[in-house]
């Protein structure tokens, strides 16, 4: 008798139900929406924005369906509409209401699409798959990192470091520490001092090479960056730019953006669902830098707006503790900050602990040695405009590690620490290729991909039913379950589906049905050998299992290799391919046999099964 134990039948039923549950969200579709996010890293969107958005839309008499707050690292407010006309009108109304000064926008109002999946399903992580750029439409940028800018920045840092090392070691040099092409040169009047300078600098910076060269008036030392150090700097700059871009595109509300390195100095940015190219370029091109400056003590606090500002100082009117007059010359910039974390001071009040690199620590010690009791400020510059983050009093000589106190709340200290860690682009970039994929093209691609999978499924189903009769029906049902589970797992994992993903689905269908062909042919062979139907079914499934496992494992290895070493479209293909192999093993073996057991298992005197023509060898 062919019977599954109760637990195995229940397992199959539960898995199929879960597959249906997580597949359904892909059929609810999406509604047009707008997303409100902060245009400044120092400004956060909170729950009060929900009321502001509702009032703005109501005053403009624009109908909307839902206004919801999205918490997270980049909080935002999303408003859903029933049609695109309301969506376009809403964006204009919200821009006018929330950004009264177009030259200095406070919030980003971006078009978006929201899933129509019911909230109770979304609460159980039942969400539709993300669609890639080729299926949803959007913007594609190819950006090139300016490697000359990386070299310039590294050499400028080397000049400052060499100057600091020589000053601390009291090694007198003639003139200035200067850059000459791709080298740093220092002139000395004494060759002995030059040799000592080489040894001292190289002991503190292993990325440099240096040599002393005799000159008529003494000696000069030439420092150059090692080739491997420059390569490492360029690679780190690309990685930092990718990390910074990832933070910025989150403000656009893009689902599954693609930001990855291509070649040594290029970065690919794909933003599915984004149609506003100008807005996207503005966001990813933002530059934010931090500076620590001294407060100009010659201007009494409270009189900044009426006082005469000295030529070496600057008035800041925006930000916490503003207005305030600060010295133009910064003590350090954000480039010297290695880490920042929210903490508490000795009185258990919120504070921010800052760690500087070696050069930054030296600069901070030199600047604050004679400034105890005076005030300094941290200023964030974005799009050429400065915003005061905090003004603090210097309690002691500061070094590579110090605290900013008086934050007021733990939330404020967390926000400031995040800003200090965020940094800016490590090297300038330019867009060398720009493509926009329209949503209509994406719809056509979806239709073509869906039709290719559907027609392939129908062709396979017709062949299997004609050739294997009822066992062919079981195989087709198992194949349907396989496709159902594949889509369900991809939706649960929130994977991104692209055209190569559709190709992988079609391939998975062929591989999955191949397993059922092996099973059916094995059952036929057992019948030809003279086994009774029940025994032939048992032997057929058990003996085909080893072959099915071997073939799927070898294919799985190839899929994992593509997933590990591939990128872009290859990786998208590999994800669907790998998951499809696992679901096909489950459906072709467990589900298929479960259906056979359900149909034939209760028949004790089974004399014939519907599996097509079984040719027995002649007795002659």
Buried (B, 14 or more C-beta within 10 A) or exposed (E): EBEBEEEBBEBBEEBBEBBBBBBBBBEBEBBBBBBBBBBBBBEBBEEEBBEBBBEBBEEBEBEBEEBEBBEEEBBBBBBBBEEEEBBBBBBEBBBEBBBEEEEEBEBBBBBBBBBBBEEEBEEEEBBBBBBBBBBBBBBBBBBBBBBEBBBBBBBEBBBBBBBBBBBEBEBEBBEEBEBEEEBBBBBBEBBEBBBBBBEBBBEBBEBBBBEBEEEEEBBBBBBBBEEEBBEEBBBEBBEBBBBBBEBBBBBBBBBBBBBBBBEEBBBBBBBBBBBBBEBBEBBBBBEBBBBBBBBBEEBEEEEBEEBEEEEEBBBBEBBBBBBBBBBEEBBBBBBBBBEBBBBBBEEEBBBBBBBBBBBBBBBBBEBBEEBEEEBBBBBBBBBEEBBBBBBBEBEEBBEBEBBBBBBEEBEBBBBBBBBBBBBBBBBBBEEEEEEBBEBEBBEEBBEEBEEBBEEBBEEBBEBBBEBBBBBBBBBBBBBBBBBBBBBBBBBBEEBBBBBBBBBBBBBBBEBBBBBBBBBBBBBBBBBEEEBEBBBBBBBBBEBBBEEBEEBBEEBBEEBBEBBEEBBBBEBBBBBBBBBBBBBBBBBBBBBBBBBBBBBBBEEEEBEEBEBBEBEEEEEE
